[in-house]
């Protein structure tokens, strides 16, 4: 690790912030690359002493010349590429969404190609959004090699990125690994279509009722656990630009609510949810990920929910989270 120098794109997002935090905790030099904007998620999970060890760099992920220069000038050895627009933002501005998500990933891979003697590995965020309706697949956990059939433009951009990474491997030998998170929860998850379970945890932390925007069964992973997998993927030079599904906790929304109520008994009956679930698969087989990167530990759902509520309660008390903005 003494020779590692990590660059995290999209570092001001939820997963980006947790990735930065873990790397700082390991004593690894870490650089961030994101648009100038709010750093509230970094401040939510890191103290000033930790943040003092982070080199904050500003830039647009589609600015190839700037990105390449930053990678070269700072001796970056590993890239965790998380910068992207999520489903609602791609839907609202498709041209910008395609530019940021698809062109941005190409910028990262082309930079890795040009500096192959320096950049040892890239981990990039795909999504479970590359899959189609649950009814399109056989019963049971979704297989690693299941058909990709994204129902949104966001999912299309992620599928395109998987293909781009594969071609960069075939033609140029660029090492990269893609990961497909499903529902990420935890401190800092405050935007996006599937953020409302975490918002419910924030509401519970301060004693407010909350209605979650969907129900049904899905796969949940705590943001800190996902960040650890991205770092491990960037460090592991796997041939073929593979992409892996993530495991975690398969749970019905009733179980999410039960975990919230167990952590905050006074919230019993105050957290509700829509009956209709998400359209995608409800179970995921992560055996291929475990085979490639070694057994991955996912914290139990009840533990993750309790830790999230405790963290957000303390953050709200310390005015480190804008509760009204998040829950609006």
N, C-alpha and C positions, 0 to 999 in steps of 0.2 A: 504493500500500500504506500510505501514511502515515495514511490515514483508516480503515483496516480494523481491526476488532476482532472476532476469531473466538471463538465458543463451541463447544467440543467436548463432546458428551455421550458417556457411556461412555468417558471419557478414561483410565480405569485399565485398560482392556482392551488387547489387543495393537495393533489398528489405531488406537485412540485415542491410545495412547502415542506411536506413530510420527507421527501427525498433529500432536500437540503439539510433538514434537521438530522437525519440519520448519518449523512456523510460528515457533518460537523462533529457529531458525537464520536465518530471513528477517527477523527483527527485528519481527515482527508481534505486537501485544498479543494474548495468548491466555488465555482463561478456560476452566476445566474445570468440568463438571457431572456428578457421579457420586455414588453412595451413599458414605457413609463406609466405607472399607475399605482393603485393602492397596494401596499404591502401588508395589509391587515392580517392576512392568513399567516404570514411569517411571524408577525408579532404575537399572534394568538397562541402559537405553539412553541416559540423560542424566546429566550430572554436576551437582554442586551449583550451579555457576554458571549453568547452563542452567535448572535448576529454579527458581532465584531470580527468573526472569523470567516465571513462570507464576502466575496467580491461581487458586488452588484453591478451588472452591466446592462445597458438598455439598448434595445434594437428590435426591428421588425423581422420576424422569422422568414419573410419573403425577400429580405435584402441580402442577396447572396454575397456581394462583395464585403459587406460589413461582417456577416457571420463567418465567412472564411478567414477574414483577417483576425477576428477575435480568437478563433480556434488556433490559428497558426501562432499568433503573437503570445498567447498565454500557455502554449505547450499542452493543450488539452489532450488527454489520453482516452477519455471515455465520455460519451454523450448519452444523457437520458433525455429523450425528446418527447415532451409532453404538451408542447404548445399546439393548441387547436381551438376552433370554435365548436361549441356543443350544439346539440340538436336544435334548440329554439333559435339560436343565432344563425345557424346555417339556413334554416327555414326562412328566417326574416330577410336574409341577404345572401342568396345562393352564390352569386358571383364572388363575393368576398369570402364566403365559406370554402368554396373550391380552391380559391387562391391560397388562403392561409393553410388549409389542411393538406391539400395535395402538393401544391408548389412548395410549401414550407418543408414538407418531409423530403422532397427531392433536393432542396437546398442542403439539408443535413447530410443526406447520403452522398451527394456530389462532393461536398466538403470532405467527408470521410474518404472518398475515393482519391481525391487529390492529395490527401495527407495520410495515406495508408501507412507510411513509415512511422507515424506519430499516433494516430487515432487507432486504438486497439479494439474498441467495441462500441456498438450503438444499441441501445434499447429504445424502441419506439412504441407509443401507445396506439394500438388498434382498439377494438371495442367489440363487445358481444352484439353490438348493433349491426354487425355484418351478417347476422343470421336473420332468417325470415320468421314467419308466424310459427308458433308452437305446433300448430296442426300440420305443418309441412314435414315434421320429423316423426320417427317412430317413438313409441313410449319408452320412458327411461331416460337416463342422463344423456345429454347431447354429446355425441362423439366428437373427437378431436378433428376428424376429417369430414364433418358434416357439410352439406351444401351451403355455400354462401349465397344469401338472397336478401340483401339489405332492403328494408322498406322505407328508408329515408335517404335524403341526399347526404346527410352526415355519414350514414353507414356506407354509402357509395364511396365517399372520400376515403374512408378507412380501408375498404376493400382495395381501392386503387393503390393505397400506400403499401399494402401487403404485396401486391404485384410488383410495384416499383422496387421494393427491397429485394424481391426474388431476382429480378433482372439485374440489379446491381451486383448481386452475388454471382449470377451466371456469367456475366460479361466482364466483371471487374474484381471479383473476389472480395467484395466489401462484407465484412462481418456485421450482421445485425440480427436482433431478435425482437419480434413483436409480441405484445401481450394484449389479451382481450379482457379487460375488466368488465364486470356487469354492474352491480349497484355498489358503489363505494360510499361508505358512511364514515363519520368521525368528525372531530373538530376541523373546521375549515371547509366542509362540504356545504356551501351555502348558495350554490346556483346550479342550474341544470334541471332537466326533466325529472331525474330520480333523486333529487336532493331533499324532498319533503320528509322522508323518514328521519334524517338528521335534524331538520328544522323542528320536527316534533320533539326530538330529544332536547333541543335548546328550549323550546316552549316549556317542557316539563321541568327543566332545570330552574326556571324562574317562576314556575307555578301558573303558567297560562294554558288554557285549553288550545287544542290544535287539531285540524282536520287534514290528514294525509291524502294526497291527490290520487292515489291508486291503491289497489289491494292485491290479492292473489299471492301466489308463491313465486319467489325469485331467489337469486343467489347473491348474498351480501358478503363484502370483504371490508375490513377496517382499513382506512387509508394508510396507516403506518405499516401494516402488513404488505399492502400492495407496493408501497415505496421500496420496501426491502427486496421484493421480488424484482423490481425494475433494476435496482443496483446490482443484484446478483446476475441478472440477464446481461447487463452491460459488461460485466467482468468475465463472462463465460463465452469463449469464442466457439460458437456452434456453426457448423457448415450448413449452407443451404438457405440462409435467411428464414429460419422457422418462425412460426407464429403459434402461440399457445393460449388455450383457454385457462382462466383462473378458477381455482376452487374457492372454498369459503364455507359459509353457512347457508344451506338451503332452508328457507323458512317462509311460512305464510305470514301475511301482515298481522294476523292475530298474535303470532309469536313475537313480532317486533313490539307490538303494543304491550303484550304481557311482560316483556323484558323491561320496557320503560316503567311500567307500573311496579314491577319488583324493585327497581332502583329508587322509585319515588312513589311509595304506596298512596300518598295523598292525591296522586293524579288519577286514581282509579276512575274509569268512566269518562275522563276528560280528553283522552286522545282517541280520535275516531279516524275512519278511513273509508275511501270509496270502495264499493264492492268489486268493481271490475279490475282485473289484473292487467299487467303489461302483455303485449302481444307476443313477446319472444319466448324462447324455451324456459322451462321452469327448473330444470336440473342440468348440471354440467359435469362432464367427466374430465377431471384434471390429471389423469394418470400420465399423459404424455409430458406435461409440465414437470411432474415429480420425477419422471425418468430422466429428463434432460438436465434439470437443475438440482436434483436431490430432493428429499422430502421437504415440502413447504409447510410451515406451521401457520395455521389460521387460528386466531384466538376465538374461543367459544363466543357465540352471539351474546349471551347474557353478560359476559365479562366485557366485551367491547361496548355494549350499550351503556353499562354502568360507568365505565371509564369515560365515555364520551359525555355523559350527563354530569359527572363530577368535574370534568375539565371545563365544560361550558358554564357550569354554575360559578366556579371560581373566576372564570374570565369575565362573566357578566358582573360579578361583584367588584372586580378590578377595572371595569369599564374598558375591557379589551375586546369587546364584541359589540357591534351596533345591533342590538336586539331588534329594534323597530324596523331597521332596513332589511334584516334577514327575514323577519316574519311577516313583512308587508305582503 
